């Protein structure tokens, strides 16, 4: 499971996806769940934290895209 904790207009929110592939597919939609510029506070995949150099939703997308997810 992919769990993303992020900031939306100063509010802390979180969202879960079954997998990184589900997150990637959703971000490709015309109207995705998350805006590219949202700042990520914490993200885990199957309970393991993911370290990002670009701590935004687009940064997470690029992270998984480079891994071929």
Number of C-alpha atoms within 10 A of each C-alpha: 14 20 21 20 17 22 17 15 9 8 7 12 13 14 13 16 15 12 14 20 16 14 23 18 11 15 18 11 9 7 9 13 12 15 13 14 13 17 20 22 14 16 22 15 16 12 10 11 12 12 12 14 8 13 17 19 19 18 18 23 18 16 17 15 13 9 7 8 15
